[in-house]
Every structure is written in structure tokens, then in C-alpha cells.
Amino acid sequence: MTLTRFLNDEKGTTLVEYAAIASMASILIIGGARGIGVNLAQNHFGALLRAMGW
């Protein structure tokens, strides 16, 4: 395979794009879930512990 044919070949491009999109989506989902978990721990569970006298 010549260099020109190699550079013009786009067979793996779609797979790489989908993998990049999936990795970005997973990073956003994990970050959001972590933020929600911290918020729950600080606000709701903190109030519950204070109500229990801890």
C-alpha cells in the first residue's frame, strides 16, 4: 500500500470517531453522577445525620 492510498483510506475513521464520542459521553456521565453523589451526601445525608443527633 502506498502512502497516498494509506492517507486516503477512511475505513477506521468512523470507528475512531464513535469511540471518541463514547469516551466523552462516559466522562460526562461519570462526572455528573459524582457531582450528584457529593450533593446528596452533603445535603440530604448530612441533614439526616443531624436529625439523628450525630
N, CA and C of each residue as an Amber inpcrd file, in Angstrom:
protein
   162
   0.8520000  -1.1680000   0.0000000   0.0000000   0.0000000   0.0000000
   0.9000000   1.2340000   0.0000000   0.6110000   2.1340000  -0.9020000
   1.4120000   3.3500000  -0.9730000   0.9540000   4.3360000   0.0890000
   1.7660000   5.3170000   0.3350000   1.4490000   6.3270000   1.3450000
   0.1910000   7.1000000   0.9730000   0.0100000   7.3980000  -0.2930000
  -1.1730000   8.1430000  -0.7360000  -2.4420000   7.3360000  -0.4850000
  -2.4100000   6.0480000  -0.8190000  -3.5830000   5.2020000  -0.5680000
  -3.8450000   5.0790000   0.9270000  -2.7930000   4.9780000   1.7080000
  -2.9440000   4.8670000   3.1590000  -3.5820000   6.1280000   3.7360000
  -3.1550000   7.2910000   3.2890000  -3.6920000   8.5450000   3.8080000
  -5.1320000   8.7810000   3.3600000  -5.5120000   8.2560000   2.2010000
  -6.8750000   8.4370000   1.7020000  -7.8410000   7.3770000   2.2200000
  -7.3450000   6.3410000   2.8640000  -8.1940000   5.2740000   3.3810000
  -8.9050000   5.7620000   4.6400000 -10.2280000   5.6920000   4.6530000
 -11.0130000   6.1910000   5.7850000 -11.8260000   5.0880000   6.4530000
 -11.4060000   3.8490000   6.3430000 -12.1800000   2.7340000   6.8970000
 -12.2780000   2.7890000   8.4170000 -11.2260000   3.1590000   9.0940000
 -11.2440000   3.1730000  10.5520000 -11.6500000   4.4990000  11.1590000
 -11.8870000   5.4900000  10.3170000 -12.1960000   6.8280000  10.8130000
 -13.4900000   6.8490000  11.6040000 -14.5320000   6.2110000  11.1030000
 -15.8180000   6.2120000  11.7870000 -15.7170000   5.5380000  13.1440000
 -15.0090000   4.4420000  13.2140000 -14.8350000   3.7400000  14.4820000
 -14.1300000   4.6230000  15.5040000 -13.1130000   5.3290000  15.0760000
 -12.3780000   6.2150000  15.9770000 -13.2760000   7.3560000  16.4410000
 -14.0880000   7.8960000  15.5360000 -14.9960000   8.9810000  15.9150000
 -16.0290000   8.5030000  16.9290000 -16.6090000   7.3300000  16.6920000
 -17.5820000   6.7950000  17.6480000 -16.9360000   6.4960000  18.9960000
 -15.7310000   6.0030000  18.9910000 -15.0310000   5.7310000  20.2460000
 -14.7550000   7.0220000  21.0080000 -14.3920000   8.0790000  20.2910000
 -14.1450000   9.3700000  20.9440000 -15.4290000   9.9300000  21.5370000
 -16.5300000   9.8260000  20.8000000 -17.8140000  10.3170000  21.3060000
 -18.2480000   9.5110000  22.5290000 -18.0880000   8.1960000  22.4720000
 -18.4710000   7.3520000  23.6060000 -17.6270000   7.6500000  24.8360000
 -16.3410000   7.8910000  24.6510000 -15.4910000   8.1900000  25.8030000
 -15.8340000   9.5440000  26.4050000 -16.1370000  10.5380000  25.5670000
 -16.5310000  11.8480000  26.1010000 -17.8560000  11.7520000  26.8430000
 -18.8020000  10.9870000  26.2980000 -20.0930000  10.8250000  26.9620000
 -19.9270000  10.1240000  28.3040000 -19.0810000   9.1130000  28.3660000
 -18.8870000   8.4070000  29.6320000 -18.2130000   9.2950000  30.6710000
 -17.2960000  10.1410000  30.2440000 -16.6530000  11.0730000  31.1730000
 -17.6790000  12.0490000  31.7350000 -18.5710000  12.5530000  30.8730000
 -19.6050000  13.4730000  31.3380000 -20.5820000  12.7800000  32.2820000
 -20.9570000  11.5550000  31.9730000 -21.8920000  10.8260000  32.8300000
 -21.2650000  10.5310000  34.1860000 -20.0220000  10.1030000  34.2000000
 -19.3430000   9.8160000  35.4660000 -19.1840000  11.0900000  36.2860000
 -18.8120000  12.1870000  35.6400000 -18.6770000  13.4600000  36.3520000
 -19.9940000  13.9320000  36.9300000 -21.0650000  13.7920000  36.1570000
 -22.3840000  14.1880000  36.6480000 -22.8470000  13.3260000  37.8000000
 -22.6360000  12.0300000  37.6920000 -23.0370000  11.1250000  38.7680000
 -22.2340000  11.4000000  40.0300000 -20.9690000  11.7150000  39.8510000
 -20.1380000  12.0150000  41.0220000 -20.6160000  13.3010000  41.6980000
 -20.9580000  14.3070000  40.8970000 -21.4620000  15.5580000  41.4600000
 -22.7730000  15.3660000  42.1910000 -23.6510000  14.5460000  41.6350000
 -24.9240000  14.2620000  42.2950000 -24.6840000  13.5170000  43.6000000
 -23.7510000  12.5790000  43.5910000 -23.4490000  11.8250000  44.8060000
 -22.9050000  12.7090000  45.9130000 -22.0210000  13.6250000  45.5580000
 -21.4670000  14.5510000  46.5530000 -22.5670000  15.4500000  47.0890000
 -23.4430000  15.9230000  46.2080000 -24.5390000  16.7830000  46.6310000
 -25.4680000  16.0400000  47.5820000 -25.8020000  14.8070000  47.2630000
 -26.6540000  14.0180000  48.1540000 -25.9880000  13.7820000  49.4980000
 -24.7200000  13.4610000  49.4720000 -24.0120000  13.1740000  50.7160000
 -23.9550000  14.4040000  51.6090000 -23.7050000  15.5560000  51.0210000
 -23.5500000  16.7610000  51.8280000 -24.8880000  17.3000000  52.3140000
 -25.8810000  17.3100000  51.4570000 -27.1480000  17.9480000  51.8220000
 -28.1050000  17.0020000  52.5340000 -28.4870000  15.9440000  51.8900000
 -29.5460000  15.0970000  52.4190000 -29.0640000  14.1900000  53.5450000
 -27.9550000  13.5250000  53.3410000 -27.4690000  12.6430000  54.3870000
 -26.9460000  13.4420000  55.5740000 -26.4110000  14.6230000  55.3170000
 -25.9770000  15.4830000  56.4120000 -27.1510000  15.9070000  57.2760000
 -28.2630000  16.2530000  56.6370000 -29.4660000  16.6260000  57.3800000
 -30.0050000  15.4360000  58.1650000 -29.9450000  14.2680000  57.5700000
 -30.4010000  13.0640000  58.2610000 -29.5370000  12.7720000  59.4850000
 -28.2330000  12.9000000  59.3310000 -27.3420000  12.6550000  60.4670000
 -27.5470000  13.6880000  61.5660000 -27.7640000  14.9480000  61.1940000
 -28.0270000  15.9790000  62.2100000 -29.3370000  15.6980000  62.9330000
 -30.3450000  15.2260000  62.1990000 -31.6300000  14.9000000  62.8230000
 -31.4950000  13.7210000  63.7810000 -30.5730000  12.8260000  63.4820000
 -30.3490000  11.6700000  64.3530000 -29.4450000  12.0200000  65.5290000
 -28.8620000  13.2110000  65.5210000 -28.0220000  13.6360000  66.6210000
 -26.5660000  13.2660000  66.4760000 -26.1160000  12.9970000  65.2830000
 -24.7200000  12.6260000  65.0560000 -23.9400000  13.8670000  64.8850000
